[in-house]
Amino acid sequence: MRLSRYFLPVSKDVPADAAIVSHQLMLRTGMVRQNGAGIYTWLPLGHRVLQKIEQVVREEMDRAGAIEMLMPTIQQAELWQESGRYEDYGKEMLRITDRHDRDMLFGPTNEELITDVFRTYVKSYKALPLNLYHTQWKFRDEIRPRFGVMRGREFLMKDAYSFDLTEEDGRASYNRMFCAYLNTFDRLGLTAIPMQADTGPIGGDLSHEFIILAETGESAVFCDKDMLDLPAPGLDLDFDSDLSGEVAKRTTYYAATDEMHDETEFAKIPQERQVSARGIEVGHIFFFGTKYSEPMNATVQTAEGGSVPVQMGSYGIGVSRLVGGIIEACHDENGIVWPQSIAPFEVGLISMRPKDETVSKVADEAYETLKAAGFDVLYDETDERPGSKFNRMDLIGLPWQIIIGPRGIENGVVELKNRKSGEKSEVALEKAVEMVKAG
Amino acid sequence: MRLSRYFLPVSKDVPADAAIVSHQLMLRTGMVRQNGAGIYTWLPLGHRVLQKIEQVVREEMDRAGAIEMLMPTIQQAELWQESGRYEDYGKEMLRITDRHDRDMLFGPTNEELITDVFRTYVKSYKALPLNLYHTQWKFRDEIRPRFGVMRGREFLMKDAYSFDLTEEDGRASYNRMFCAYLNTFDRLGLTAIPMQADTGPIGGDLSHEFIILAETGESAVFCDKDMLDLPAPGLDLDFDSDLSGEVAKRTTYYAATDEMHDETEFAKIPQERQVSARGIEVGHIFFFGTKYSEPMNATVQTAEGGSVPVQMGSYGIGVSRLVGGIIEACHDENGIVWPQSIAPFEVGLISMRPKDETVSKVADEAYETLKAAGFDVLYDETDERPGSKFNRMDLIGLPWQIIIGPRGIENGVVELKNRKSGEKSEVALEKAVEMVKAG
């Protein structure tokens, strides 16, 4: 993308009304614009990151055997009356009346709707296990939306729902999502710690939150330091195998949010391994058995000819919230430092003298070479002064910068800068392509 | 995708409440499920088509220089009060009140919101031309939603918005979208005819609807038969060049929907070229100049130092509606016949005897080969009888079927069936891959 043709409204001012660094940086880099309390437009740079995160999450859901679909944003009140949650949900539910005075709502979550889909089509245990997911905008009418996209009202969530015949199978489905989540967050460049969590309005007795550590985190968290070094299960994990060992490896350690914190248990960890920090919830998984299938009569026939309510779990990842969460975890004094897997562009190409014909020609060629190598490239061919070009590239945090100037051209090299380490090297363009590929 | 692990709730019954063939077929193939009047869940098969259409539309918008972003579904009432459309829009607008009693709405279109984004960031003519687009769910509270996804209430639309300094530049932006639309519909396997159209609640004096012909079309349309044979401008079109010739080539012919029909003009076409048919609107473009920028005070500075309201146009494609529209145009007595570019899977692989070890092994290998060749493959390895497998594949309309049976294995061939022509050939798998690639 040529910057002169792009829409990147970067600002030097630190917005006064943004309390946390991710919100400040998202406004300064022109990633989002607020359209009302907790409601955001995703400007082009922000939208690219949102799409890339959504795609990583999708690939890991697919790998774990979940099947993608899409439920609407607007739901009928009736289903929530069936499950008993219509009154329970309170004022966070955005209730709507249509022109025919029918009660509807903007979905804050989808347990009821997916249970209705399931009971319509699935009658036999033979169709199980089944895991259906979607990535759709949700609305929760928070009384005080804040922290930018971290606690917005309209937000993008990936939610998956598992259906199984027995509780044991249901727990196996839970374990698959548990492992898929670890892989997902790992690919996003994050260390996410699964923690025992309260089940809240979703229900059930088995639940983990996935928490990333950040000073600005909304909740206090407590865990064993050794957990932080455990590698993710890996993309070659066999999701058809028994994953209880993978899960047990992580759940034997102490790790809990403040709601579930047990000081006595925590004290049993050797003191040097006691981590007491702040964290951001980026995913939450639940196994709740028959909480919805029973009242909503979602039953399946068993091999023996009987009929039982289906065992269910649900699995959420806050896709839009992750954009803020990743910035909280990945920034420095000069701006954002994107993990390469979800950077809006992998490479920022800077032409030092766009008015110089030779520089311009070499930079144009480099742009074509980098695109042909499969990279998303932001090509700054504007005639601003170099200092402001460098600052902007640092601010928006692309993992690699390639700088083309007259001196380099004489020597047959470009300058390659790694945004995270700050390391610079003068190398041939082909070598730079290799280094970017290696990540 | 292995069918035994997929969610494809196909039904033999013709749904009584579905009035048109696309709606019937979408219900029978398990593409969508209705969740309320005009509100649909996109089941996995339907969702794949929706995503593929969205991707084709995205690629052609990008090629024409438009920049993707994403606006929220919920908007504040204030902006619509500024433009003067809040009262005008009537009961089709879904109005919402939040917990703090603020007036909001579920966006039926986005002229106001994008004008607000524009005026926030763009101050100078130097940033022009600019074209921003998004693909987002909209809601129009139709009094009688019908025809399935063709006239739903919650629907997915791609809408682009152009901003220019002068009316002349604005018309050039309009021409770029005009050509991009022709290319888009061509890639979707459709012949879309641009027709002069009424501008309705969007406004302006220049507007074209893009219409595909189908017996069940909602409106009567009239055009010159010669238009139907004009090829699309082509993907190598230079969008920086003057496109007025490309547009003129198509707008000199007579073509109008019934609202704009002029019997006297139509009669001037030689009778054998007079096409009077029914059509489905799949896109609609508008140039409306300063209709929104003036009341909303979206101005830019000119080179001379003055300040003028920006010239705008808007450009919609009904992404979810297209799914129905394409089925209306592409089906036969056995079911859907997908154009290859947006088929949910390009190949349906059928194992004739999944319980036979040799057949199963060869079919598994063929599945891996086809996936490695880059195809989306639906692999029917269930133990149903062949007849029902064939019927299902025909019904869901994948462009190619590859059938693996014991006799073919003996001869080193597979059976390749083209869904559209019905043509069958016995060829080696490698040859089949080539034929599918050739399309």
Interface residues (C-beta under 8 A of the other chain):
Chain A: R5 Y6 F7 P9 G30 R33 N35 G36 A37 I39 Y40 T41 W42 L43 P44 G46 H47 R48 L50 G65 I67 E68 M69 L70 M71 P72 T73 I74 Q75 Q76 K91 L94 I96 D98 R99 H100 R102 M104 F106 L113 D116 V117 T120 Y121 V122 A127 L130 L132 H134 W137 F139 D141 I143 R153 E154
Chain B: R5 Y6 F7 P9 G30 R33 N35 G36 A37 I39 Y40 T41 W42 L43 P44 G46 H47 R48 L50 G65 I67 E68 M69 L70 M71 P72 T73 I74 Q75 Q76 K91 L94 I96 D98 R99 H100 R102 M104 F106 L113 D116 V117 T120 Y121 V122 A127 L130 L132 H134 W137 F139 D141 I143 R153 E154
